């Protein structure tokens, strides 16, 4: 098994997302990032970064 992770989205979900205004996309992204920073402990944050870098 390779490092990191994969996920797939249905085409209709991608098309639905593409219709959103850029401001709404950025707002959603900002809200998710703020939420993650509030709820994740340091260990979970380190693991997330390792996934992002493809180290695990």
Gaussian input, Z-matrix of N, CA and C with variables (Angstrom, degrees):
# hf/3-21g

backbone

0 1
 N
 C     1     B1
 C     2     B2     1     A1
 N     3     B3     2     A2     1     D1
 C     4     B4     3     A3     2     D2
 C     5     B5     4     A4     3     D3
 N     6     B6     5     A5     4     D4
 C     7     B7     6     A6     5     D5
 C     8     B8     7     A7     6     D6
 N     9     B9     8     A8     7     D7
 C    10    B10     9     A9     8     D8
 C    11    B11    10    A10     9     D9
 N    12    B12    11    A11    10    D10
 C    13    B13    12    A12    11    D11
 C    14    B14    13    A13    12    D12
 N    15    B15    14    A14    13    D13
 C    16    B16    15    A15    14    D14
 C    17    B17    16    A16    15    D15
 N    18    B18    17    A17    16    D16
 C    19    B19    18    A18    17    D17
 C    20    B20    19    A19    18    D18
 N    21    B21    20    A20    19    D19
 C    22    B22    21    A21    20    D20
 C    23    B23    22    A22    21    D21
 N    24    B24    23    A23    22    D22
 C    25    B25    24    A24    23    D23
 C    26    B26    25    A25    24    D24
 N    27    B27    26    A26    25    D25
 C    28    B28    27    A27    26    D26
 C    29    B29    28    A28    27    D27
 N    30    B30    29    A29    28    D28
 C    31    B31    30    A30    29    D29
 C    32    B32    31    A31    30    D30
 N    33    B33    32    A32    31    D31
 C    34    B34    33    A33    32    D32
 C    35    B35    34    A34    33    D33
 N    36    B36    35    A35    34    D34
 C    37    B37    36    A36    35    D35
 C    38    B38    37    A37    36    D36
 N    39    B39    38    A38    37    D37
 C    40    B40    39    A39    38    D38
 C    41    B41    40    A40    39    D39
 N    42    B42    41    A41    40    D40
 C    43    B43    42    A42    41    D41
 C    44    B44    43    A43    42    D42
 N    45    B45    44    A44    43    D43
 C    46    B46    45    A45    44    D44
 C    47    B47    46    A46    45    D45
 N    48    B48    47    A47    46    D46
 C    49    B49    48    A48    47    D47
 C    50    B50    49    A49    48    D48
 N    51    B51    50    A50    49    D49
 C    52    B52    51    A51    50    D50
 C    53    B53    52    A52    51    D51
 N    54    B54    53    A53    52    D52
 C    55    B55    54    A54    53    D53
 C    56    B56    55    A55    54    D54
 N    57    B57    56    A56    55    D55
 C    58    B58    57    A57    56    D56
 C    59    B59    58    A58    57    D57
 N    60    B60    59    A59    58    D58
 C    61    B61    60    A60    59    D59
 C    62    B62    61    A61    60    D60
 N    63    B63    62    A62    61    D61
 C    64    B64    63    A63    62    D62
 C    65    B65    64    A64    63    D63
 N    66    B66    65    A65    64    D64
 C    67    B67    66    A66    65    D65
 C    68    B68    67    A67    66    D66
 N    69    B69    68    A68    67    D67
 C    70    B70    69    A69    68    D68
 C    71    B71    70    A70    69    D69
 N    72    B72    71    A71    70    D70
 C    73    B73    72    A72    71    D71
 C    74    B74    73    A73    72    D72
 N    75    B75    74    A74    73    D73
 C    76    B76    75    A75    74    D74
 C    77    B77    76    A76    75    D75
 N    78    B78    77    A77    76    D76
 C    79    B79    78    A78    77    D77
 C    80    B80    79    A79    78    D78
 N    81    B81    80    A80    79    D79
 C    82    B82    81    A81    80    D80
 C    83    B83    82    A82    81    D81
 N    84    B84    83    A83    82    D82
 C    85    B85    84    A84    83    D83
 C    86    B86    85    A85    84    D84
 N    87    B87    86    A86    85    D85
 C    88    B88    87    A87    86    D86
 C    89    B89    88    A88    87    D87
 N    90    B90    89    A89    88    D88
 C    91    B91    90    A90    89    D89
 C    92    B92    91    A91    90    D90
 N    93    B93    92    A92    91    D91
 C    94    B94    93    A93    92    D92
 C    95    B95    94    A94    93    D93
 N    96    B96    95    A95    94    D94
 C    97    B97    96    A96    95    D95
 C    98    B98    97    A97    96    D96
 N    99    B99    98    A98    97    D97
 C   100   B100    99    A99    98    D98
 C   101   B101   100   A100    99    D99
 N   102   B102   101   A101   100   D100
 C   103   B103   102   A102   101   D101
 C   104   B104   103   A103   102   D102
 N   105   B105   104   A104   103   D103
 C   106   B106   105   A105   104   D104
 C   107   B107   106   A106   105   D105
 N   108   B108   107   A107   106   D106
 C   109   B109   108   A108   107   D107
 C   110   B110   109   A109   108   D108
 N   111   B111   110   A110   109   D109
 C   112   B112   111   A111   110   D110
 C   113   B113   112   A112   111   D111
 N   114   B114   113   A113   112   D112
 C   115   B115   114   A114   113   D113
 C   116   B116   115   A115   114   D114
 N   117   B117   116   A116   115   D115
 C   118   B118   117   A117   116   D116
 C   119   B119   118   A118   117   D117
 N   120   B120   119   A119   118   D118
 C   121   B121   120   A120   119   D119
 C   122   B122   121   A121   120   D120
 N   123   B123   122   A122   121   D121
 C   124   B124   123   A123   122   D122
 C   125   B125   124   A124   123   D123
 N   126   B126   125   A125   124   D124
 C   127   B127   126   A126   125   D125
 C   128   B128   127   A127   126   D126
 N   129   B129   128   A128   127   D127
 C   130   B130   129   A129   128   D128
 C   131   B131   130   A130   129   D129
 N   132   B132   131   A131   130   D130
 C   133   B133   132   A132   131   D131
 C   134   B134   133   A133   132   D132
 N   135   B135   134   A134   133   D133
 C   136   B136   135   A135   134   D134
 C   137   B137   136   A136   135   D135
 N   138   B138   137   A137   136   D136
 C   139   B139   138   A138   137   D137
 C   140   B140   139   A139   138   D138
 N   141   B141   140   A140   139   D139
 C   142   B142   141   A141   140   D140
 C   143   B143   142   A142   141   D141
 N   144   B144   143   A143   142   D142
 C   145   B145   144   A144   143   D143
 C   146   B146   145   A145   144   D144
 N   147   B147   146   A146   145   D145
 C   148   B148   147   A147   146   D146
 C   149   B149   148   A148   147   D147
 N   150   B150   149   A149   148   D148
 C   151   B151   150   A150   149   D149
 C   152   B152   151   A151   150   D150
 N   153   B153   152   A152   151   D151
 C   154   B154   153   A153   152   D152
 C   155   B155   154   A154   153   D153
 N   156   B156   155   A155   154   D154
 C   157   B157   156   A156   155   D155
 C   158   B158   157   A157   156   D156
 N   159   B159   158   A158   157   D157
 C   160   B160   159   A159   158   D158
 C   161   B161   160   A160   159   D159
 N   162   B162   161   A161   160   D160
 C   163   B163   162   A162   161   D161
 C   164   B164   163   A163   162   D162
 N   165   B165   164   A164   163   D163
 C   166   B166   165   A165   164   D164
 C   167   B167   166   A166   165   D165

   B1=1.4615
   B2=1.5305
   B3=1.3197
   B4=1.4535
   B5=1.5208
   B6=1.2989
   B7=1.4571
   B8=1.5158
   B9=1.3081
   B10=1.4577
   B11=1.5156
   B12=1.3148
   B13=1.4507
   B14=1.5165
   B15=1.3238
   B16=1.4591
   B17=1.5210
   B18=1.2964
   B19=1.4539
   B20=1.5171
   B21=1.2891
   B22=1.4547
   B23=1.5207
   B24=1.3173
   B25=1.4597
   B26=1.5252
   B27=1.3096
   B28=1.4561
   B29=1.5253
   B30=1.3136
   B31=1.4617
   B32=1.5227
   B33=1.3357
   B34=1.4680
   B35=1.5283
   B36=1.3300
   B37=1.4689
   B38=1.5310
   B39=1.3210
   B40=1.4648
   B41=1.5270
   B42=1.3155
   B43=1.4751
   B44=1.5303
   B45=1.3311
   B46=1.4595
   B47=1.5349
   B48=1.3301
   B49=1.4557
   B50=1.5272
   B51=1.3200
   B52=1.4639
   B53=1.5284
   B54=1.3197
   B55=1.4614
   B56=1.5271
   B57=1.3211
   B58=1.4640
   B59=1.5207
   B60=1.3339
   B61=1.4675
   B62=1.5273
   B63=1.3120
   B64=1.4708
   B65=1.5255
   B66=1.3299
   B67=1.4644
   B68=1.5262
   B69=1.3181
   B70=1.4575
   B71=1.5340
   B72=1.3268
   B73=1.4653
   B74=1.5265
   B75=1.3323
   B76=1.4546
   B77=1.5237
   B78=1.3249
   B79=1.4651
   B80=1.5222
   B81=1.3308
   B82=1.4627
   B83=1.5290
   B84=1.3280
   B85=1.4600
   B86=1.5266
   B87=1.3059
   B88=1.4611
   B89=1.5273
   B90=1.3284
   B91=1.4620
   B92=1.5290
   B93=1.3307
   B94=1.4688
   B95=1.5227
   B96=1.3290
   B97=1.4714
   B98=1.5226
   B99=1.3238
   B100=1.4682
   B101=1.5289
   B102=1.3207
   B103=1.4579
   B104=1.5319
   B105=1.3329
   B106=1.4683
   B107=1.5173
   B108=1.3187
   B109=1.4610
   B110=1.5278
   B111=1.3299
   B112=1.4648
   B113=1.5238
   B114=1.3263
   B115=1.4689
   B116=1.5249
   B117=1.3190
   B118=1.4654
   B119=1.5241
   B120=1.3368
   B121=1.4611
   B122=1.5360
   B123=1.3222
   B124=1.4694
   B125=1.5254
   B126=1.3175
   B127=1.4613
   B128=1.5256
   B129=1.3244
   B130=1.4625
   B131=1.5217
   B132=1.3189
   B133=1.4655
   B134=1.5284
   B135=1.3433
   B136=1.4692
   B137=1.5313
   B138=1.3273
   B139=1.4648
   B140=1.5212
   B141=1.3312
   B142=1.4670
   B143=1.5243
   B144=1.3184
   B145=1.4574
   B146=1.5300
   B147=1.3160
   B148=1.4621
   B149=1.5307
   B150=1.3455
   B151=1.4635
   B152=1.5239
   B153=1.3157
   B154=1.4631
   B155=1.5211
   B156=1.3162
   B157=1.4531
   B158=1.5297
   B159=1.3398
   B160=1.4604
   B161=1.5173
   B162=1.3319
   B163=1.4541
   B164=1.5214
   B165=1.2974
   B166=1.4704
   B167=1.5204
   A1=109.20
   A2=116.60
   A3=121.51
   A4=112.83
   A5=115.65
   A6=121.54
   A7=109.83
   A8=116.04
   A9=121.49
   A10=112.14
   A11=116.36
   A12=120.85
   A13=109.92
   A14=116.17
   A15=122.63
   A16=108.68
   A17=115.66
   A18=120.34
   A19=107.99
   A20=115.41
   A21=121.79
   A22=110.05
   A23=115.23
   A24=121.60
   A25=108.92
   A26=114.90
   A27=119.75
   A28=108.61
   A29=115.93
   A30=120.88
   A31=112.41
   A32=117.94
   A33=119.42
   A34=111.62
   A35=118.10
   A36=121.07
   A37=110.63
   A38=116.48
   A39=120.89
   A40=110.07
   A41=116.63
   A42=120.29
   A43=111.21
   A44=116.61
   A45=121.34
   A46=109.86
   A47=116.66
   A48=121.64
   A49=111.23
   A50=116.18
   A51=120.47
   A52=112.60
   A53=117.57
   A54=121.96
   A55=112.73
   A56=117.13
   A57=119.70
   A58=111.15
   A59=117.62
   A60=120.40
   A61=110.20
   A62=116.57
   A63=121.67
   A64=111.50
   A65=117.37
   A66=120.49
   A67=110.74
   A68=116.69
   A69=120.70
   A70=111.03
   A71=116.36
   A72=120.19
   A73=110.32
   A74=117.06
   A75=120.67
   A76=111.43
   A77=117.04
   A78=120.84
   A79=109.87
   A80=116.79
   A81=121.10
   A82=110.00
   A83=116.86
   A84=121.52
   A85=111.25
   A86=116.85
   A87=121.58
   A88=110.59
   A89=117.31
   A90=120.89
   A91=111.40
   A92=117.12
   A93=120.65
   A94=110.59
   A95=117.29
   A96=120.50
   A97=111.83
   A98=117.09
   A99=120.44
   A100=110.80
   A101=116.59
   A102=121.28
   A103=110.44
   A104=116.37
   A105=120.25
   A106=111.72
   A107=117.20
   A108=120.48
   A109=111.45
   A110=116.76
   A111=119.92
   A112=112.91
   A113=117.06
   A114=119.64
   A115=114.47
   A116=118.67
   A117=120.32
   A118=111.41
   A119=114.33
   A120=118.05
   A121=108.46
   A122=116.40
   A123=120.35
   A124=112.40
   A125=117.75
   A126=121.07
   A127=110.70
   A128=116.98
   A129=121.64
   A130=110.71
   A131=117.40
   A132=121.12
   A133=111.30
   A134=116.70
   A135=120.55
   A136=110.45
   A137=116.74
   A138=120.75
   A139=110.28
   A140=117.46
   A141=121.56
   A142=110.62
   A143=117.26
   A144=121.02
   A145=111.39
   A146=116.81
   A147=120.09
   A148=110.46
   A149=117.04
   A150=120.96
   A151=110.44
   A152=116.81
   A153=121.21
   A154=112.22
   A155=116.32
   A156=121.56
   A157=112.32
   A158=116.77
   A159=120.93
   A160=113.23
   A161=116.52
   A162=120.45
   A163=111.95
   A164=116.70
   A165=121.32
   A166=109.79
   D1=139.40
   D2=-178.85
   D3=-77.05
   D4=176.65
   D5=178.67
   D6=-85.65
   D7=161.56
   D8=178.19
   D9=77.96
   D10=-154.20
   D11=-179.52
   D12=-151.43
   D13=162.74
   D14=177.57
   D15=-131.26
   D16=152.32
   D17=170.12
   D18=-147.70
   D19=158.00
   D20=-175.53
   D21=-125.91
   D22=145.46
   D23=176.45
   D24=-118.36
   D25=146.61
   D26=175.89
   D27=-70.74
   D28=147.33
   D29=-176.24
   D30=-58.28
   D31=-38.08
   D32=-179.46
   D33=-65.88
   D34=-31.87
   D35=176.60
   D36=-68.13
   D37=-38.88
   D38=178.15
   D39=-65.32
   D40=-45.06
   D41=179.30
   D42=-63.18
   D43=-38.56
   D44=178.33
   D45=-62.67
   D46=-43.89
   D47=179.16
   D48=-63.99
   D49=-39.54
   D50=-179.01
   D51=-61.62
   D52=-24.52
   D53=-178.88
   D54=-78.58
   D55=-17.00
   D56=-178.19
   D57=-69.72
   D58=143.99
   D59=174.88
   D60=-64.03
   D61=148.46
   D62=-177.68
   D63=-57.28
   D64=-36.42
   D65=179.48
   D66=-61.40
   D67=-39.67
   D68=-179.92
   D69=-68.76
   D70=-37.24
   D71=177.53
   D72=-63.98
   D73=-45.07
   D74=-179.88
   D75=-66.96
   D76=-37.93
   D77=178.17
   D78=-61.97
   D79=-45.84
   D80=179.45
   D81=-60.98
   D82=-45.75
   D83=-179.55
   D84=-61.38
   D85=-43.69
   D86=179.04
   D87=-62.72
   D88=-43.74
   D89=179.78
   D90=-63.31
   D91=-41.59
   D92=178.84
   D93=-65.10
   D94=-43.32
   D95=178.89
   D96=-62.77
   D97=-42.94
   D98=178.37
   D99=-63.44
   D100=-43.58
   D101=178.94
   D102=-60.20
   D103=-48.30
   D104=179.89
   D105=-58.07
   D106=-42.76
   D107=-179.86
   D108=-64.04
   D109=-33.07
   D110=-179.95
   D111=-74.48
   D112=-36.15
   D113=-171.25
   D114=-98.64
   D115=-20.29
   D116=-177.71
   D117=-84.95
   D118=136.15
   D119=173.16
   D120=-82.85
   D121=172.52
   D122=-175.72
   D123=-61.22
   D124=-39.03
   D125=-179.97
   D126=-61.89
   D127=-45.65
   D128=179.65
   D129=-63.59
   D130=-38.99
   D131=177.76
   D132=-63.14
   D133=-41.07
   D134=178.36
   D135=-63.60
   D136=-42.56
   D137=179.15
   D138=-63.93
   D139=-42.61
   D140=178.18
   D141=-58.57
   D142=-43.32
   D143=179.72
   D144=-66.04
   D145=-36.07
   D146=177.76
   D147=-65.09
   D148=-40.03
   D149=174.97
   D150=-61.24
   D151=-46.41
   D152=-178.83
   D153=-59.59
   D154=-37.06
   D155=-178.77
   D156=-83.60
   D157=-6.29
   D158=-179.12
   D159=74.13
   D160=23.50
   D161=-179.73
   D162=-81.95
   D163=-21.82
   D164=177.59
   D165=-134.92

